[in-house]
Amino acid sequence: MALMEVKVPDIGDFEAVEVIEVLVKPGDAIKAEQSLVTVESDKASMEIPSSHAGVVKELKVKLGDKVSEGTVVLVIEAADAAASTPAPAPAPAVASVPPAAPMAASVAAGPVEVVVPDIGDFDAVEVIELLVKPGDAVKAEQSLITVESDKASMEIPSSHAGTVERLLVKLGDKVSKGTPVVVLQGAGGAPAAAKAADVAPAAAAAPASPLASQPVERTAPTAALPAHEPTAPQGHLPHASPSVRRFARELGVPLAEVRGSGLKGRITLEDVQGFVKGVMSGETRTAQAAKAPAAGGGAGLDLLPWPKVDFAKFGAVERKDLSRIKKISGANLHRNWVVIPHVTNHDDADITELEAFRVQLNKENEKSGVKVTMLAFLIKACVAALKKFPEFNASLDGEQIVLKQYFHIGFAADTPNGLVVPVIKDADKKGVLQISQEMSELAKKARDGKLGPADMNGGCFSISSLGGIGGRYFTPIINAPEVSILGVCKSSTEPRWDGKAFQPRLILPLSLSWDHRVIDGAAAARFNAYLGQILADFRRVLL
């Protein structure tokens, strides 16, 4: 196998265009004609293909570099012995953009059929966006549709000014030079010389039109096709390369809702994949999903409209956007509160001995750096209670209850941007020290904004602790699709009668919210009582 350089082929009139996307990395096996980098001028974006198959050994360009015809893109170990004398790679088919010819101001008496002009090497390219609709007033050279090949995208301009009477193409249609695009009424025509020279060939090349029975003036555009301008689109095309848009279409991803992380806000393949993961995990909702009625009977509440108030007329105000976390959690909490019939049981647990044991444990493990919190003991205690009352470790799926044989416990973590709920997986198989360490690591990731979907998925039961803040009791909202959640507040020393005298005891307030469709009040009372017994004498977790 021989090492060879892959260079930028002939790319027409483009000179010193910027590399905005690198699509391969060293070690990648590539095929002939596979795209290597995406480049962009002020008028078009295109992907540079490989002239040979092989394995990438070294990249010669990086993001932001300027390249022209002959620039070395990368070095590959070619898959064939003839690689030392490669044939030049075919250039990406991109129409050059000469200056537009001036448009005349004459007005046609009848309708004008605007056709696809000369678009270079493109043939049977797909319509991916309609930029106008019937009734729209358009100007000469205004973009009408966007078309895309496997290497580039561009917008088709209008040859005349006028009002759109009818669209002759739809999304997904294939068009070529001479294909009718729209019919304009009251259109300003092209120069007479251009008409005389161009009408006959264009009419001969165009397919039969539904207007064939009418006296329609068919005029070819007087200027070559201006390619799609990614940095300032005239329509609504997202800022992404053709291959990324094609990938998004295959997955049904609305690119307009994807936030681009690439250069100039360009949407990358990883952005699309991240959007899909967010939707699948419930972190992200598409605009279409947000409009859909909530499952489980949460729609059709026929509520009064939300009051609209000009707060500024009463005094000074400041407006701030909700954080991303609050936007996501707010929608989920609203759904959960409306759909789930919540009931909350309040109780107290005596944790006097358990707190003394916790303090002793932290002294013994002071050098290890692991600090045990009461929440770690609560997680182990809840696992024991879930095993005894399995309907609390369940989810409602239609008319069936899903009883889970695993114990993944979520805990609410406070962050500068709002509450998130990381999940301790397989808490039944871990000791208090290991749970404490994992909680510390997950809480740090939460504060740093680095929690991933895997860190928050799969929970069976959640605990919301306000112990470090204060309060007595509250009503925590169930984290669907779970059916219960435990809220705990700050413990306090209270006098308790032991049969002979009042003794000072450390009391922890408990608030258990549960889904009345799955759980009844007697079971909830027993769950709280059993949980209190375990916290009062932690040896019971061994039973």
C-alpha positions, 0 to 999 in steps of 0.5 A: 500500500502506498501513501498519497496526498488527496488534494482539492480538485477543480472547484470552479471560480472558488478561491481561498475558501474556508474549511468549516467542517472536518468530516474524517480523522486519522485512522478512518477508513474512507471510500472513493468519493467520500466527503472529507471536509466542508468548505464555504464561500460567501455564496455556497457550501460544498463538500470535498470528496476523496479521489481514492479509497484508503485509510487516513494517515494525516490531516493537512488542514484544520477548521478555519484554513483557506483552501483552493484547487490543489491544496493538500487535504490529507494523506491516505494509505491508498487501498490499491497499488495504482494509487501512486498515479491517481486520476484527478478527483471529480469536483463537487458540482457547484455552479459558479456565480457570475454577475447577474444580468440586468433585468428589464422593467417590462411587464408581461400581459399573461402568466409567466412560467419560471423555469430552472436555469442552467445549473452546471453539472446538476441533474435531477436534484431534489427540492428540499425547501419551498421559499414562496407560496401562492399569493406571494409577491416576488422580485426578480432574482428572489429565491423561489426554492432550495435544491440539494445534491449529495455535495452542495445546496443552492437556491433557484432565483426568479427570472421575473418580478410578479405574484406567485399564481401557482407552484409547479413543484413540491418538496421531494420533486427532482428538477433539472435545467428547464423544469418549470418552478412557478407561474407568475402573474403580472411579471416584469420580463427579462430583456428582449435579447435574452428572450430571443436567444434563450426561450426556444432552447429552454422551452425545448428542454423543459418537460410538458407543463400543465399550462400547455393549453394556455398561451404562456410566456416561458422565459429562461433566467438571464443570469446563472444560478446563485448558489445557496448562501449558508451564512445568510439564507434568504429562506429558512434553510438551517446552517448545515452541510448537505450530508448533515441535512440529509442525515437529519431528514432520514431521522425526521429531525427538525433542523430549525430546532437544533442548536449548532455547535460548529463554526458560525453556528453550523449544525454538525452531525454530533448536534443532530445525534445529541438532539435525538438523544435529548428527545428520546430521554425526554430532556428535549421536546420538539415544537410539534410534540409541545403542541400535542395533547399530553398523554394520560388525559392531561389535555382538554382542561378548558382552563381560563387564559393566563392573565396578561399584565403590564407589570412595568406600570406598577413599578420597575421590573427586570426580565430574565429568561428561564434557564434551560433546566427550568424550561425542561423541568417546568414542562415535566412538573406541570404535566406530572402535577396535572396528570397524576392524582397526588396524595401526600402522607406526612410522618416523623422518624427518630434518627437519634442513633443513626445520626450518632452512627453517621458522625462516628463513621465520618470520623473513622473515614476522615482520611478517605475523603468520603463524607457520609450524609444522612441522604445516603442512609435514606437511600438504603432505607428506601431500598429496604422499604421498596422491597417490602412494598413493591407497588412503590417500585413500579410504573403505570403503563396503560392498564398494567403495572410494571413491577421493577426488579431493580432499585435505581434511586434518584435524588434531587440536586440543587444547581445554579440553574435549577434542580436536576435528579441524578440516579444511583443505579443498583443501590441495593448492591452498594454500601453506604460509603459507595453511595455517598461517593457516587452522590458526591460525584454526581452532584459535582457533575450536576453543578458543573452542568455535565450530567448526561442522559445516562446519569438521570435515566432509569429511576424507580423512586426519588428523594427530595431533601431540604435537610440542609435548608429548613422547613417542616413538611412539603408536597413533593411532585412525583417524577413520572413515570415513577409512582412515589417520591419521598420528601425530607426536611431539616431534622430537629431535637424534640422531647419524646416520652419514653414511658417514664420521662421526656427524652431529647430525640432527633426527629426527621420529618418525612413527606411521601407523595404517591400516585393514587391510581397505583397506591392506596392510603393504607399502603402509604401509611405502612410504607412510612411507618416501616421506613421510620422503623428502619431509620430508628434502628438501621440494623433492620435493613439486614432483615 
